[in-house]
């Protein structure tokens, strides 16, 4: 089932549902389709829609995230993004790494995730306040000249958890969304080298698809999904969810260790393999139109300013 919310002006946000794309949208009634009631007031959610200029009759976020934890499920994304970073910003190191890889026939060690990644799901906390819906124009942050997109699968809890096992954790997923974690790449690496993780390189804006989908159609096959990235109508990448090191349940269970998780908290898988521009040397420019899609999950589109 698909879920969306419409800005009705003074009346706030109206939740609508449909079984699939062949069916008309209808107003949701009775139990909340996400499986939980929003922790925010209707007035606050209307203010959030107004802040990002959702017009009356326009589609707002399918839910307002209470928090956002972003995992990193994919080793190959880390390797390819590191290669892309050195190609652009450290060409001498990039050349040296190519020679090392050719001689050893192994991945250049600094391109690999840190050892903790192989032991447990790792994540960082980002800024849940700066999420915008698909269709919102995206501006370069004033301190960056290297804006990148990142295509991810997002999933939101619909019940509280603490010290959950992976089975319990997976059962608490209320819906899936397509998620774009925009990144200022020229700022990101210096911040991460500070020892505190990404900050201004990530916190300026993220986005969600206009619709959320209930988990029954996604949970059994999310690792098999392949998406697409188009810039100005041209297909530039086919990101894949195959090869995730951890399950969704393992990731949520790890986050719940000795920690209370609440309904409405949002999680991301981290960038799918091929889901960012830095992996392929593709950089967003003012005037670009970017479209991210993952069939069965959602679609995101933005004009870049």
C-alpha distance (Angstrom), angle and dihedral (degrees) to the residues before:
residue distance angle dihedral
X1 . . .
X2 3.83 . .
X3 3.79 122.9 .
X4 3.79 129.9 -164.6
X5 3.81 138.3 163.1
X6 3.79 126.7 -135.8
X7 3.80 125.0 -154.3
X8 3.79 106.4 -125.0
X9 3.80 96.3 179.3
X10 3.78 113.9 -127.7
X11 3.80 91.5 9.9
X12 3.80 90.7 62.0
X13 3.81 125.1 -138.6
X14 3.80 122.5 -14.5
X15 3.81 118.1 -153.2
X16 3.80 116.6 -139.7
X17 3.81 131.3 -175.9
X18 3.78 139.4 -170.0
X19 3.77 133.2 179.2
X20 3.82 94.5 -128.1
X21 3.81 141.9 -26.5
X22 3.80 92.0 -78.2
X23 3.81 91.6 62.7
X24 3.81 129.2 75.8
X25 3.78 120.5 -109.9
X26 3.80 115.7 -103.2
X27 3.78 133.1 -172.7
X28 3.79 112.3 -94.3
X29 3.77 115.5 -123.7
X30 3.79 134.5 175.8
X31 3.80 117.6 17.4
X32 3.80 117.9 24.2
X33 3.83 107.2 -94.2
X34 3.81 91.4 -136.3
X35 3.79 89.3 57.2
X36 3.80 94.8 -112.4
X37 3.78 140.7 62.3
X38 3.78 116.6 -111.5
X39 3.82 113.2 -98.9
X40 3.81 88.2 -141.7
X41 3.79 127.9 81.1
X42 3.79 119.4 -108.5
X43 3.81 88.6 -116.0
X44 3.80 92.3 55.3
X45 3.80 93.2 49.0
X46 3.82 90.7 49.0
X47 3.82 88.8 50.9
X48 3.82 90.4 51.2
X49 3.81 90.3 52.7
X50 3.79 90.8 48.6
X51 3.82 91.4 48.8
X52 3.82 90.9 62.0
X53 3.82 92.3 41.4
X54 3.81 98.8 -111.7
X55 3.84 101.1 174.4
X56 3.78 123.7 -132.9
X57 3.80 105.0 -81.4
X58 3.82 90.6 21.8
X59 3.78 126.8 123.3
X60 3.82 116.6 -100.6
X61 3.80 128.5 -167.1
X62 3.83 110.7 -56.8
X63 3.83 86.2 -125.3
X64 3.79 135.8 -4.5
X65 3.84 107.5 -113.7
X66 3.79 116.1 -126.2
X67 3.82 90.9 -156.7
X68 3.80 138.3 -17.3
X69 3.81 128.7 -132.5
X70 3.78 115.9 179.4
X71 3.81 118.4 -158.5
X72 3.79 129.5 -165.2
X73 3.81 109.5 -131.8
X74 3.79 100.3 162.8
X75 3.80 126.3 75.8
X76 3.81 92.8 -175.2
X77 3.80 92.0 55.6
X78 3.80 89.6 54.0
X79 3.81 91.2 50.1
X80 3.80 95.4 45.8
X81 3.82 93.3 44.6
X82 3.81 90.8 50.2
X83 3.81 90.0 50.9
X84 3.78 90.0 49.1
X85 3.79 92.1 49.5
X86 3.80 93.8 52.3
X87 3.83 91.7 45.8
X88 3.80 90.1 56.9
X89 3.80 103.8 33.5
X90 3.82 107.1 19.0
X91 3.82 107.4 33.4
X92 3.83 94.5 164.8
X93 3.81 91.1 54.1
X94 3.80 89.7 45.6
X95 3.80 90.7 55.4
X96 3.81 91.6 47.3
X97 3.82 91.2 48.8
X98 3.81 91.6 52.0
X99 3.81 90.1 53.2
X100 3.82 91.9 48.5
X101 3.80 92.1 49.0
X102 3.80 92.0 47.8
X103 3.80 92.7 50.5
X104 3.81 98.4 41.1
X105 3.82 97.1 31.9
X106 3.78 86.7 -139.3
X107 3.79 133.9 107.4
X108 3.80 113.1 -87.1
X109 3.80 101.2 -100.5
X110 3.84 97.6 -130.2
X111 3.83 88.0 59.5
X112 3.82 91.7 62.2
X113 3.81 122.8 90.1
X114 3.80 116.5 -97.1
X115 3.84 116.5 -87.8
X116 3.83 94.1 -101.5
X117 3.82 89.3 64.1
X118 3.81 90.2 66.9
X119 3.83 91.8 51.7
X120 3.80 103.4 46.5
X121 3.83 141.7 -1.9
X122 3.80 107.8 -82.3
X123 3.79 125.9 -157.2
X124 3.78 144.1 162.0
X125 3.80 129.2 -137.3
X126 3.79 113.3 -117.4
X127 3.80 134.7 -175.5
X128 3.80 112.1 -73.3
X129 3.81 91.2 -176.5
X130 3.81 94.2 68.8
X131 3.82 98.9 60.0
X132 3.79 114.9 126.3
X133 3.81 130.4 -174.7
X134 3.77 124.9 -107.0
X135 3.79 111.1 -81.4
X136 3.80 95.7 40.9
X137 3.84 112.5 129.0
X138 3.82 110.0 -113.4
X139 3.80 121.5 -144.5
X140 3.78 128.1 -158.6
X141 3.82 108.7 -108.1
X142 3.80 110.2 -109.2
X143 3.81 92.4 -114.6
X144 3.82 98.6 52.0
X145 3.79 140.2 68.9
X146 3.82 96.4 179.9
X147 3.80 111.9 71.5
X148 3.80 117.4 176.4
X149 3.79 136.0 -179.9
X150 3.83 124.9 -137.2
X151 3.81 121.4 -160.7
X152 3.81 112.5 -147.5
X153 3.79 141.5 160.0
X154 3.80 112.1 -114.2
X155 3.80 125.9 -160.2
X156 3.81 130.3 -174.3
X157 3.81 130.4 -153.1
X158 3.79 120.6 -121.8
X159 3.82 98.1 -170.3
X160 3.81 139.2 33.3
X161 3.80 119.6 -90.2
X162 3.78 137.3 -172.3
X163 3.81 127.3 170.8
X164 3.81 89.5 -6.8
X165 3.79 124.5 174.0
X166 3.83 117.5 -128.8
X167 3.82 92.6 -98.2
X168 3.81 93.1 52.4
X169 3.79 90.9 43.5
X170 3.80 94.4 52.3
X171 3.80 89.8 48.4
X172 3.81 89.6 58.5
X173 3.83 94.0 63.1
X174 3.79 107.3 114.8
X175 3.80 100.7 -178.1
X176 3.79 146.8 -14.4
X177 3.80 128.6 -126.6
X178 3.77 136.5 178.2
X179 3.80 108.4 -108.7
X180 3.79 131.9 -161.2
X181 3.79 115.8 -160.6
X182 3.80 103.2 -165.0
X183 3.81 113.9 -151.4
X184 3.79 136.3 -162.6
X185 3.80 96.6 -145.1
X186 3.80 97.8 -171.1
X187 3.81 88.8 57.9
X188 3.80 99.2 37.6
X189 3.81 103.5 72.2
X190 3.83 96.3 48.3
X191 3.81 88.9 50.0
X192 3.78 93.0 49.3
X193 3.80 90.8 48.7
X194 3.81 87.5 57.1
X195 3.82 87.9 73.8
X196 3.80 94.1 -118.7
X197 3.79 100.6 87.6
X198 3.82 129.1 -124.8
X199 3.79 118.0 -22.6
X200 3.81 123.6 153.8
X201 3.80 88.8 11.3
X202 3.82 89.7 69.9
X203 3.79 110.6 16.3
X204 3.81 100.2 72.1
X205 3.84 97.5 81.1
X206 3.81 143.8 -17.8
X207 3.78 128.8 174.1
X208 3.80 143.2 -150.1
X209 3.77 133.5 -153.3
X210 3.81 116.3 -95.8
X211 3.80 90.0 -112.3
X212 3.79 135.9 47.6
X213 3.81 121.3 -153.4
X214 3.78 127.5 -147.6
X215 3.81 114.2 -112.0
X216 3.79 103.7 -112.6
X217 3.81 93.7 83.3
X218 3.81 96.7 42.7
X219 3.81 108.6 35.4
X220 3.82 96.8 69.7
X221 3.81 95.0 51.1
X222 3.80 111.0 20.4
X223 3.83 91.9 118.2
X224 3.82 89.7 58.0
X225 3.80 97.2 54.8
X226 3.79 123.7 116.8
X227 3.78 121.9 -168.1
X228 3.77 139.1 -175.1
X229 3.79 139.8 -123.6
X230 3.79 120.0 -156.0
X231 3.78 126.4 -176.8
X232 3.79 116.5 -166.7
X233 3.80 87.4 -13.7
X234 3.81 95.4 -54.4
X235 3.81 119.2 120.3
X236 3.83 106.3 -124.2
X237 3.83 103.7 164.0
X238 3.80 144.7 12.8
X239 3.83 104.7 -151.6
X240 3.80 117.1 -157.4
X241 3.81 131.4 -152.1
X242 3.80 91.2 -157.3
X243 3.79 117.5 116.0
X244 3.81 101.8 36.4
X245 3.80 110.2 165.5
X246 3.81 94.4 -149.5
X247 3.79 136.2 37.2
X248 3.79 121.8 -121.8
X249 3.79 89.4 -111.8
X250 3.80 92.5 52.5
X251 3.80 91.0 50.9
X252 3.81 95.4 49.3
X253 3.80 92.4 42.5
X254 3.80 89.8 53.8
X255 3.82 90.9 51.2
X256 3.83 90.1 49.9
X257 3.83 96.0 57.0
X258 3.82 105.8 125.6
X259 3.81 87.5 -23.3
X260 3.79 131.5 105.0
X261 3.79 113.9 -126.1
X262 3.80 119.3 -165.7
X263 3.78 136.4 -152.6
X264 3.79 109.6 -89.8
X265 3.82 96.7 37.9
X266 3.80 111.8 134.6
X267 3.81 127.9 -143.8
X268 3.81 132.6 -171.9
X269 3.79 129.9 -153.6
X270 3.77 91.7 -140.0
X271 3.77 121.5 -113.9
X272 3.79 116.3 -31.9
X273 3.79 116.2 -124.8
X274 3.81 106.1 -78.1
X275 3.80 91.2 10.1
X276 3.81 98.7 120.8
X277 3.76 133.8 61.4
X278 3.79 95.8 -129.6
X279 3.81 90.2 66.6
X280 3.80 90.7 61.8
X281 3.79 102.4 28.6
X282 3.81 92.6 -104.6
X283 3.81 116.3 143.8
X284 3.79 127.7 -173.2
X285 3.79 117.6 -121.1
X286 3.80 132.1 -166.1
X287 3.80 107.8 -86.0
X288 3.82 94.9 32.3
X289 3.78 122.4 129.9
X290 3.81 112.4 -147.7
X291 3.81 125.5 -166.3
X292 3.81 124.2 -171.6
X293 3.79 121.1 -173.0
X294 3.79 137.7 176.9
X295 3.83 111.4 -178.7
X296 3.77 112.2 -124.1
X297 3.81 92.4 17.6
X298 3.78 110.0 56.0
X299 3.79 152.4 -82.2
X300 3.81 132.9 -104.3
X301 3.79 127.3 -166.6
X302 3.81 130.2 178.1
X303 3.79 139.8 171.9
X304 3.81 111.3 -135.6
X305 3.79 118.4 -134.5
